[in-house]
C-alpha cells in the first residue's frame, strides 16, 4: 500500500467514524428512486406522489391522510410485518454504521501498528477483512428490502387503499445486491 493510498483511506475512514459517532438518528429513511419510507416514533410513513401520506403503526394500524383504514386480523399481521421489516432495516443500518466505525478505528490502528512493527505488507489484508465484515452487514439490508417488498405487495393485494404506497420494487433489492457484489469484486480484484 502506498503512503498516498493510505492517506486517502485514512481520511475517508476518519470521516466515516466521525459521522457515525455523532449520535443515533431517531429516524430511519429508506430512500428509493421512486419515493421514500420513513420510520419514526413507532410508525412507518410512506410518501406517494399525488396521494396523502400513509402511516403504518407498530400495532398494524393503517392511516391514509387522517383516515384510519379498517383491516382484518390477517391484514393487520401483514402491516405489523411491514413495520417490523422497516424497523429491522433501521437496526441493520446502525450495525453498518458500527461496522464502519470499527473499520475506521481498527484500520487506522492496524496501519500504524503494522508500520511500527515493520509489516506494511499486512495492511491490505487487514483492510480487506474489515471491509468484508462491513459488506456482510450491508448485505443484510438487501435481504430485508426484499422481504419488505414482498410484504408490501401482499398488503396491496388485500387492501386496495394501500396500492398507491407500494414504493418498493424488486429492483431495489437487486440493485442493493449488485452494489454489494461490485464492492466484493473490487475487494477480490485488489488481491491481484
Secondary structure as the mmCIF struct_conf table of DSSP 4:
data_model
#
loop_
_struct_conf.conf_type_id
_struct_conf.id
_struct_conf.beg_label_comp_id
_struct_conf.beg_label_asym_id
_struct_conf.beg_label_seq_id
_struct_conf.end_label_comp_id
_struct_conf.end_label_asym_id
_struct_conf.end_label_seq_id
HELX_RH_AL_P HELX_RH_AL_P1 UNK A 3 UNK A 21
TURN_TY1_P TURN_TY1_P1 UNK A 22 UNK A 22
BEND BEND1 UNK A 26 UNK A 26
STRN STRN1 UNK A 28 UNK A 32
TURN_TY1_P TURN_TY1_P2 UNK A 33 UNK A 34
STRN STRN2 UNK A 35 UNK A 40
TURN_TY1_P TURN_TY1_P3 UNK A 41 UNK A 42
STRN STRN3 UNK A 43 UNK A 47
TURN_TY1_P TURN_TY1_P4 UNK A 49 UNK A 50
BEND BEND2 UNK A 51 UNK A 51
HELX_LH_PP_P HELX_LH_PP_P1 UNK A 52 UNK A 53
STRN STRN4 UNK A 54 UNK A 57
TURN_TY1_P TURN_TY1_P5 UNK A 58 UNK A 59
STRN STRN5 UNK A 62 UNK A 64
TURN_TY1_P TURN_TY1_P6 UNK A 65 UNK A 66
STRN STRN6 UNK A 67 UNK A 69
HELX_LH_PP_P HELX_LH_PP_P2 UNK A 70 UNK A 70
HELX_RH_AL_P HELX_RH_AL_P2 UNK A 73 UNK A 116
TURN_TY1_P TURN_TY1_P7 UNK A 117 UNK A 118
HELX_RH_3T_P HELX_RH_3T_P1 UNK A 120 UNK A 122
HELX_RH_AL_P HELX_RH_AL_P3 UNK A 123 UNK A 158
HELX_RH_3T_P HELX_RH_3T_P2 UNK A 160 UNK A 165
HELX_RH_AL_P HELX_RH_AL_P4 UNK A 170 UNK A 189
TURN_TY1_P TURN_TY1_P8 UNK A 190 UNK A 191
#
